[in-house]
Amino acid sequence: MPLSFAPDGSARWSLRKIVVIGPGIVGTPMAALLAHARITEGTRAPAQVVVVQRASLTSGWKVEAINAGRSPIGGVEPELDAIIRDTVKAGLLSATHDYGTLRDADVVLVCVQTDKKGWGPDYGPLLDALHATARELARREPGQLPLVIIESTLAPSSMSTIVRDLFAEHGLHDGVDVLLANSPNRVMPGRLVQRVAESDKLVAGTDPRTTALVARLYRHVVRGGTLHQCSSLTAEIVKTLENAYRDVRIAFAAELVRWCDERDIDFFSLRDAVNARMEQADAASWDGGAVPSGALLVPMIGVGGHCLPKDGVLLWWRRREAGHDPRSSLILQARRINDAAPQVAIDMMERQVGPLRGRHVALLGVAYRFDSEDTRNSPTLALARRLEARGAIVTMHDPHVHERDQNLVRSGMAESFTRKLASAVAEAEVLVFCSAHASYRDSLADILADAPSAEAVFDGANVFRREDAESLGVSYAGIGRGRTEPGQDLISFALDAFRAMERGLANELLATVRFLNEHYTADEYNRATLEEVRLLAGTCVTGCAIAEPGPVYQIAGYDGWVPSLVRIAVRAGRRRRFSDRIGGVPQLLGRWLREDSAETAAG
């Protein structure tokens, strides 16, 4: 029997075949590393890993690429190409369009993109993959108990409702006919292998037996990180929270940088001072190739990628569905702030060079992240459309993005794109750097040599310094690159504002955990606690330190200005009443409430 449980919950497992659905930035490194691990659980022969990709016009080619020993992921991905080549050659990794290969799978990893649609999750591709999985597993041989792990990001409560119900429709009941688990990924383009192998990872199920089994499997590939076992609901909350809070921190930095840019103040100097006081310094202020991890992050021309633009909406989905007021949410306000970033960048360009109508503008970097090919929700595409609407003549370049990239095509901007840098800048009067690709960072002089009409550089990705451009005879402006050093009063204000914002976020999280526990948990194991959510979020490699909840007091404005996120945190904090029974929050809450009430009464 491939899998059976003893009365004490321990498992006997014969693991012969692992199927990975979706060879994207999650499925590809997971499949490659599982094959590379040569897993022998209950067998002498290593488990075979098979990747399934539907025969679509845009992605069907990935099957042929994998079977030829080539990675389907572009950009700079250390180790990935070599691992795929070696495991395919060894006969341990293969790919197919045929979902029928699932019928004898012992483990299935679902790595299909999820998205948002309005105020709820858009699970179209995921549901298609899950229905196909369930149909094939329902035809399995008697006695098999397959483990299905969803690596895709899920809105909280999805496992206990949508996923369980879908498999039940096919006669597969969780814990009886199939074991359903989730283990949300923490990958990052450009560091896929490193992130899987070395980062802490959440492994979760709706019962502890399943959770332990996922941990047993993933110990073979997560060698440098810790596997944190938790309930499915907890994993769903933590995953969406990590990205939602990063989005909030970027939005907070965006509000600060816009205020600084209007007054020619060096935001990066302000950022470094605040992060130093919070003991969260990083190299991202002066190194465009560093991943920001401090308290204050690095705002650019927008927030791209698959996760950050949607996960806050997913975290809020059930509360919004229940009629809770979204105007009290820092998470949802952050989306509005970050969505405005491309237009703010255009306004800065026009302050630099005048009206852009009829001007030739080259946008360099279409991928949302440096040294990546990932164009999902790319701010560059949004910027390009706005510039064209403004009457500018736009060209775009990226060394990693394919001319037939599906997001590029969907944007309607494919005709403006070229992979030939000299062609992109040949007539450009304004060069806009949108991604800090390594091929740009050390090549400004060469790029300008191919751009004889260029008169200005606008730095939207923290690529250069003012002297880099001005020494070459062009004007320079960049997001956050003011010329005046911030004073100590401004540094103290920014620090106080950040602390008010992070306390407000903690209050919002507490209310969300309380709501989800009340409506979507059936037993103690599946109940989320604020303490555990905060602890697990803190294991995210890019930093997700959630403050303790409590009252948010009004801070004195700086020259009459207070960030909108702080104003929301203060208003929401006044209305909120805390429960000392939710999430293990200590009895300090009672004291906070008394202090809050006393301050309110005093005006």
N, C-alpha and C positions, 0 to 999 in steps of 0.2 A: 504494500500500500504506500503511495507516494508521501502521504502526510497523515499522521494520527496523533491524538493527544492522550497522555496518561491522565489518571485522575488528579494528579497534582498540577496539571496544566503544562507540563513539559511536553515537547513535541519530538516525534520521530519523523524524520524528513528525508525523502529521496528526491533530490533536486536535479532534474535532468534537462529541463528546457525553460528558458526565460524569454518572454516576448516583450518587446518594447514598442509601444505604439506612438509614432511621431518622432521622426529624426530631426528635430529642431535643436535649439541651443540647450534644451534640457535633455531630451531623449538621446541625442547623439553622444554626449560625454558619458551619460549613465550606461548606455549600451556598451560603449567601448571599454569602460573601466570594469564593468561586470564580466565581460569576456576576458579582459586582461588579467583579472583576478584568478581565473582558472578554478572556479569554485567546485569543490567536491564535498557535497553534503549528502551522505548516505550512498554515494556511488564512487567508483574508481575513476570514471571518465569525467572530465570537467563539464559543467553545464554548458549547453549550447545557447547562444544569444541570437535571437532573430528579431530584426527590426521590421515593422510593418508601416508602410506608407501608402495611402490610397493613390490610385493612378490619376492624379490631378494634373492639369495643364501646367500649373506653376511649380509644383513640388514633386511630381512623379519621377523626375530625373534622379532624385536622391537615391532610389533603389539601385540603379545602375552604377552610380558613383560609389556607393558603399561596397557593392559586390566587386568593384574594380580596385578596392583598397584605398579609395580616396575619401577624404572628409567632405561632407556636404556643407560644412560651415566655413564661410569666408572670413576675411579679416586675419588678424594675427592671433593664432591660438596655439601657444606652446604645447608640445607633446602630442596634441590630438591626432595630427596626421600620422605620426609614427605609430601610435597605438592602434589606430584603425588598420593601417597597412599590415602590421604584424599579426593582429588577431584574425583578420580575414585570411591571410596566408596560412595561419595555423588551423583554419577550418573551424574557428570558435565563434565567428561573427559573420552574419549574412543578413540580407534584406530581401523583402518580398512585398508584392501588392496584395497577396492572398490572405485574407482574414481567417481562412480555414486553418492556418497554422496554429491558431489559438486553441484548437480542440484538445490538444494533449499538453498544453502549457501547464507547468507547475506554478509559475509566477507570471503575472502580467503587470507591466508598468505602463500607466497611461500618462503620456507627456504631451497632451494636446492643448493648444492655446485656449484660454478662456478670456472673455472680454466683458465689457459692460454695455448695456443698452438702456438708455434713459436712466431710471433710478434702480435698475436691477441688473443681475448678471446676464450676459449673453452666452449661454452654454451650447449654442448650436453645434459647433464642431465637437465639443466634448460629449454631448449627448449622442451624436452620431457614432462616435467611437465607442461609447459605453454600450449602446444598443447592439452594435456589431460584436463587441466582446461578449455580452451576455448571450446573444443568440448562439455563438459558437461554443461557449462554455456549457450551455444547456444541452449540447450534443455530445458531451464528454462521456468517457467510459465510466461505468458505475464505480464508486469508491474513491474517485478523485475529489480532493478538496482544494481547489485552486486559491491562491492568494492574489488579490487584485489591489495594487497600490496606485493611488492617484497622486502623481507628482504635480499636476496642474494646480494653480491657485484657485481656491474655492471660497466663496462667500460663507461666513459663519452660519452654521446649521445645514449646509448643503449635504454633508455626509449622512446626517441622521434623517433627512427628508428626501431630497431629490435622488441621491445616489442609491440609498437603500431601497426606495420605492421602485426605482427603475429595474434593479436586478430582481426584485420580488415579482414584477410583472412577467418576467421570463422564468418564473419558478425557482429562482435562486435566492434563498433566504440567508441573510447574513448570519454567520456562525454555524449554519447547518449545511448549506450547499456550497457556500463560497465564503471566503474571509475578505472583508472589505477594509481597506486601510488607506491612510493618506500620509504623505511625507513631502510637504511642500518644499520645492527647490529653493536654493539660495545662490544660484549661479550668477555670473556676471560675464558678459561678452568680453573677450580678450584674456579671461582667466578661467575658462570653463573647467579644465582638468584640475587646476589648483583648487578652485572653489569646492568641487565635489570631494576631492581627496582630503582636503585639509580643514575645511570649515566644519563647525558644529552643525548638526542636522537634527531636525525634529522628526520623530517616527511616531505614528499615532494610529489608533484604531478605536472602535467603539467598545472593545473589551480588552483586558490586559493580555490575554493569550495572543491575540493578533498583533498587538503592539510589540510584544517580545519577539515574535517571529520576524517582523520587519527588521528589528534591530539585529537579529541573528544574521539576516541576509546582508544588511548594509555594513556590518563590521568588516566584510571582505573588501569594501571599496573606500570606506571612510576611515583612513588610517591615521590621519593627523588631527582629526576633530573628535568631538564627543557626540554620541548619539543620545538625545534626550527623549525619553519615552513619556508620552502624555496622551490625553484623550483627543479624539478627532476634533471636537469643538475647540479645545485649547489651541491645537495646531492651526486651525482655520483663523482664529482670532489673532494669534501671534504673527502669522505670515502676512495677513492684510494690514495689521498694525505697523509692522516694520516699514512697509512701503508707504503707508499713509503718513506716518510720523516723519519719514524722510521728506516727503512732499511738503508737509507743514514746515519743517525746518528750512527747506529751500524757499518757501513762500515768505517766511519771516525774514530771511536774508534778502530776498527780493525787495521787500518793503523798505528795509534799511538801505539797500544799495540805490534804490530810486531816489530816496531822500538825499543820500550823499552825492549822487551824480548831479542833481539839480544845484548843489552848492559846491561842486568841485572838490569834494572831500574824498580822500583815499579810503575806500571801503576795505581794501585788503589789509591795510594797517589797522583799521578798526577791528576787523575780523581776528587778526592775530592777537591783538591785545585782549579781546574778550575770551577767546579760546584759551589763552595762557592763564587768565584768572580762573577759568573753570578746569584747568589742568587737562585740556583736550586739544592740545596743539597738534597740527599736522603739517605736511609739506605742500598742500594744495594751493596755497596763496601764491607761491613762486614757481611751482612745478606743474605745468598744464597736463603732464602725464601721470600725476598722482591722483588717487581716488580720495575725495574729501571725506574725512571721518570726524572732524571736530564738531563742536556744538553748533557754531555758525557754519553753514555750508557755503558753496560757491554758486551764486545765481548766474545764469547765462541767458541765452535767447529763448529759453523755455525749458520745459521738462518733457523729455521723450522716453522712449522705451515702452515695453509692454506693461510693466507693473505699476509704476508710480502714478500714471494718469488715471488708473482705474481702481486700484485697491482700496482707496479711501471710500469710494462709492460702494464697493462690495461690503466693506466693513459696516457701512451705515444702512445697507439694503433693508434688513428686517425692521429696523427702527423707522425708516422712511415709509415702508409699507404699512406700518402700524399707525402712521399719522404724526410721528414726532416732528417737531419744528426744525427743519434743516438750517434755519438762520442762526441757531445757537451753536452751530458746529464750526470749530476751527478747521477740521478736516475738509469740510466742503468749501469753506471760504478760501482755503489754500488753493483749491482747484481754480477758483476764479482769478486769484492773484497770478498764478503761474500761467494760466491760459492767456493772460494779457501781455505776457513777456514779448512776443514777437512785435506787437504794435509799439510797445515802449522802446524797443530797439530801433524801429524805424524813426520814431520821434527823435531819438538821440542822433541818428545818422543825419537827419535833416537839420539839426542844430549844428552839426559839424560841417556839412557841405552845401546846405541849402536844399531847395525842393528837388526831389528825385525824379520827377516827371521828365521822361525823355533821356534820362541818364543811364549809362550802361553800368550794371551792378553785377559783380561775380560773387556768388556764394560758395565758399570753399568748405566742404564737409557736409555731407547729407546725412550720414549715419549720426544717430543721436549721441553716440559715445565714441571717444577717441580710439583709433586703431580697430574699429569694428565695422561690420557691414550692416548692422542692424538699423533699419530705417523706420521701425514701428513708432508711430506717433511722433515722427521727427519734427522738431521745431523748425528746422530749415525749410521743410516743405510748406509749413504754415507761413513762414516768413516770405517765401517765394511768391505764394499766392497773393499775399497782402501787398508786396512790392509791385507786382504786375497790376493789381487793382489801382495802385497809386500812379501808374503810368511809367514805371521803370522798365528798362529792358534787361531781363534777368538771364544769366547763365549760371549753371551749377556744375560743380566738380566734386568727385570723391574717388580716391584711389581704390577703395574696397567695394563699393556698391556696383552691382551689375546694371547694365543699361536696361535690362528687362525686369528689374526689381519690382515686385508686385505693388509695394507701397508707392514707389515712384510713379508707376503707371496709373494707379488709382488716383493719385493727386492731380493728374492732368498736366504734370510738369515734365514728363519724360522728354519732350522735344527740346527742352532747355538744358538737358543734362549731357555731359560728356565726361569720359574718363581721361581725356587729353588735357592736361593742366594748361599747356600753352594756348590751346584753343579757347579754354574757358576764360582766360584773362586777357586775350589779345586786344580786345576793344574796351576793357573795363576801365571805368573812371574811379570806381569805388570797389575795393576788395574787402569783403566781409568774411571773417574767419568764424565759422560756426561750429567746427569740431577741432579739437587739438590733436589731430593726427601727427604722428612722429615725422611723417614726410613733409609736413608744413613747418614744424617747430624750428627746424634748423635751416630753413630754405627761403627765408623772406627775400634776401637779395636776389636769388635766382628767380623767384616768382615775379618780383618787380621788373627784372630784366626782360621778362616775356610780356610785360604789361606797360608798354610805352605811354599809354594815356592815363595811367593810374595817378591820382592826386591824393588819395586818402585811403587809409587802412582803418577799418572798424573792427575791433577785437571783441567778438561776442562769446569767446570760449577760453579766455585767460591764456592766450597762446604767447603773447609778446609783452614787452615793456615799451614804454613810450620812446625811450632812446633808440630801441631797435629800429623803429620806423622812421623817426625824425632824422636819424643819422643818414638815412638813405634818401632823404629829400621829399618825403610825403608827410601829410598831416596824420595824426593818430588820435583816435578816441576809442575808449573801451569801457565795457560795463565794469564799474567799480574802480576805474583808473583815474580818480581825481588827483589833483596836485597838492591839496592841503592836508596836513596831518590832523587827525582827530584829536580834540582835547580830552583831558581826563574826565570832564563832566559828561561828554558824549559817550565815552567808553563805559562809565558807570551807568548811564541811562540805558545803553544797549544791553548791558548785563542784567539790569533790573527787569527790562522788558522781556528778555529771553526767559528769565525765571518765572515771570507771570504767565508767559505763553505756555511753558512746559507744565506748569501746575494746572492750567486750564485744560490742556490736552489730557492730563491724568484724570481730571474730573470727568471729561467726556468718555474716556475709556471705562471708568468705574460704572457710569450709567449704562454703557453698552453691555458690559459683562453682566450686570444685574438684570437687564432686560432679557438677554439671551438665556441666562440660567432659568429665569422665570417661565419662559415660553418654549424652550427647546431642549431641556434636559430631562431624562426619565429616571436617572439613578445617580448615585454619588460619584461613580467613576467618571461619568461624562460631564460632571459639573465643572465649570471653569472657575478659577479663583484669580483675583487680581494679583496676588503675590506671585503665583506661578507664571502668569502672563508676563509680568514685569521681569521676572527672573529669566525666562526663556527669550524674551525680546532682547535682553542684554547680551545674549550670546551671538547676536548678529555681528558679523565681522566688520560691517561699516558703521557700527555704533547705533544703538537704539536704547539709550538709557532713559527709562520712563520715570518721572518724578512721582512722589507720593501725592495722592489727592489731598485737597484742602481748600480753604477759601483763597480767593484771588483778590487782593486789595488794589484799589486804584493807585497807579503810579503817577508821579508828576511828569507832565509832558516836557519834551525838549523843544524849546521855542514854540510851545503850543501844540506840538505834534505827538501823537501816540499811534503806533501801528494798529491797523484794524484787527489783527489777530489778538492783540492785547485787549482792545475794547470788548471784543466778543467774550474773551475769557473772563473779564471782570463782570460783564452783565450776566453771563451764565452762572458764574460763581455765586452771585447774589441770590439767584433763584433756587440753586440746587440745594437739596437736603440730603445728607449722607446717611447711609445705613451701616452700623458697625457689624452687621451680620453678613455683609457681602464681601467676598474675596479676602476674608481674614484681616480687614483693615482694623487697626487697634482702636482702643477706646479714646484715643486722642481726638477722634472725630467729634465726640460730644463736646470737648473743650473748644475745638475749632468752631462748632456751631454757635456756642455761647459767645465766643469772641466776635464772630461774624455778626450775630444779632446785636451785640452791644455797639459795634462800630456803626452798623446801619442806623441804629436808634440815635447815635450821636451825630449822624449826618456826615 
